[in-house]
Amino acid sequence: MTLEEAASSGVVGAAERFLLAVLYGDRRAMWGMFSRAARQYIVDRGVKQGLDPALGQELLAGTASEHEQELFLTDVLYGLRKDLEHVDLSALALDAVAELHGPLQMRVTYLQALGSDLGPPLPAFPAGSLLMSFEEEQWKVERLAQMGRR
């Protein structure tokens, strides 16, 4: 996949939808936008922190009870918001020129807009990025990285 093909296939829009799902607390949409590998990683981290492994497998398979899914996804959302606590999600812009990262992977940088009441607006600065993977005919979030960490 070329950079042009990736850009035209909606990678930036998918990244924006993910960040909006986090901002507005749409847990199910957020979970559905993670790649299989990302979901496995999240569940594995949960198991290391005390999540029942059988429940983890049910969460991955989509067979956990509604209540268990809601509890788990609320924890995932809380963790993402904690990771992004220094980023104003309502004031983000996405770098429209995503960077080719590997086969069927793109890195989309999100920019933090700076408001200025004292003069002209300051330029936005990179606040982090989303590593996106193309699977199941759509872009999925593989990993979230804050600036200074990849």
Secondary structure in CASP SS format (residue, H / E / C, confidence):
PFRMAT SS
TARGET T0000
AUTHOR 0000-0000-0000
METHOD secondary structure of the structure
MODEL  1
M C 1.00
T C 1.00
L H 1.00
E H 1.00
E H 1.00
A H 1.00
A H 1.00
S H 1.00
S C 1.00
G C 1.00
V H 1.00
V H 1.00
G H 1.00
A H 1.00
A H 1.00
E H 1.00
R H 1.00
F H 1.00
L H 1.00
L H 1.00
A H 1.00
V H 1.00
L H 1.00
Y H 1.00
G C 1.00
D C 1.00
R H 1.00
R H 1.00
A H 1.00
M H 1.00
W H 1.00
G H 1.00
M C 1.00
F E 1.00
S C 1.00
R H 1.00
A H 1.00
A H 1.00
R H 1.00
Q H 1.00
Y H 1.00
I H 1.00
V H 1.00
D H 1.00
R H 1.00
G H 1.00
V H 1.00
K H 1.00
Q C 1.00
G C 1.00
L C 1.00
D C 1.00
P H 1.00
A H 1.00
L H 1.00
G H 1.00
Q H 1.00
E H 1.00
L H 1.00
L H 1.00
A H 1.00
G C 1.00
T C 1.00
A C 1.00
S C 1.00
E H 1.00
H H 1.00
E H 1.00
Q H 1.00
E H 1.00
L H 1.00
F H 1.00
L H 1.00
T H 1.00
D H 1.00
V H 1.00
L H 1.00
Y H 1.00
G H 1.00
L H 1.00
R H 1.00
K H 1.00
D H 1.00
L C 1.00
E C 1.00
H C 1.00
V C 1.00
D C 1.00
L H 1.00
S H 1.00
A H 1.00
L E 1.00
A E 1.00
L E 1.00
D C 1.00
A C 1.00
V C 1.00
A C 1.00
E E 1.00
L E 1.00
H E 1.00
G E 1.00
P C 1.00
L C 1.00
Q E 1.00
M E 1.00
R E 1.00
V E 1.00
T E 1.00
Y E 1.00
L E 1.00
Q E 1.00
A E 1.00
L E 1.00
G C 1.00
S C 1.00
D C 1.00
L C 1.00
G C 1.00
P C 1.00
P C 1.00
L E 1.00
P E 1.00
A E 1.00
F E 1.00
P E 1.00
A E 1.00
G E 1.00
S E 1.00
L E 1.00
L E 1.00
M E 1.00
S E 1.00
F E 1.00
E E 1.00
E C 1.00
E C 1.00
Q E 1.00
W E 1.00
K E 1.00
V E 1.00
E E 1.00
R E 1.00
L E 1.00
A E 1.00
Q E 1.00
M C 1.00
G C 1.00
R C 1.00
R C 1.00
END
